[in-house]
Each structure stands twice: as structure tokens, then as C-alpha cells.
Amino acid sequence: MISFSDVSQVEQTALSAENDLLVARVAYVTAVVRLRLALGPPDPVAAADLRGL
């Protein structure tokens, strides 16, 4: 039988992985926007357009 502590640890591991994924996604988007800005687009607002990702 699965104990409550086993389930809690698995849940914590899943939440930690989900948080890590979210942090990685934010870092990726930030890097893409910075790269686009560094390349000097004619319209700086277009650098933050994330629809193509």
C-alpha cells in the first residue's frame, strides 16, 4: 500500500519539476527577446512579439 508520505514526496517532485520547466521557459523567452533586440530590428516592439515561438 502506498503511504501518504510517498505520495507527498512524488507530488513535491512533480511540483519542483513543473517549477523548473516554468523557469526555463521564462529564461528562453527572455533570451529570444534579448537576441532580437541585439540584432537591431527596425521596430523594437516587434522584438517582443512571441507569436512565432
Legacy VTK file of the C-alpha trace (Angstrom):
# vtk DataFile Version 3.0
C-alpha trace
ASCII
DATASET POLYDATA
POINTS 53 float
0.000 0.000 0.000
1.268 3.465 -0.848
1.768 5.677 2.170
0.802 9.309 2.398
4.449 10.361 2.700
5.310 8.535 -0.548
2.529 10.340 -2.368
3.549 13.669 -0.852
7.154 13.223 -1.971
6.126 12.316 -5.514
3.831 15.333 -5.592
6.635 17.605 -4.363
8.969 16.213 -7.023
6.378 16.873 -9.718
5.800 20.426 -8.479
9.531 21.058 -8.426
9.875 19.787 -11.996
6.947 21.939 -13.101
8.545 24.989 -11.478
11.887 24.229 -13.155
10.136 23.985 -16.526
8.417 27.329 -15.991
11.713 28.978 -15.033
13.357 27.516 -18.145
10.545 28.792 -20.375
10.855 32.301 -18.950
14.631 32.221 -19.428
14.172 31.041 -23.032
11.703 33.795 -23.882
13.924 36.391 -22.231
16.910 35.165 -24.252
14.924 35.270 -27.505
13.762 38.834 -26.869
17.292 39.947 -25.939
18.712 38.319 -29.066
16.115 40.002 -31.257
16.887 43.360 -29.652
20.629 42.801 -30.096
20.120 42.113 -33.786
18.506 45.528 -34.073
15.044 45.051 -35.531
13.570 48.077 -37.279
10.700 48.025 -34.769
11.706 47.282 -31.160
8.137 46.305 -30.294
8.378 43.550 -32.908
11.237 42.022 -30.899
8.798 41.179 -28.112
6.263 39.542 -30.450
6.215 35.953 -29.201
3.556 34.556 -31.501
6.151 32.813 -33.663
7.690 30.807 -30.813
LINES 1 54
53 0 1 2 3 4 5 6 7 8 9 10 11 12 13 14 15 16 17 18 19 20 21 22 23 24 25 26 27 28 29 30 31 32 33 34 35 36 37 38 39 40 41 42 43 44 45 46 47 48 49 50 51 52
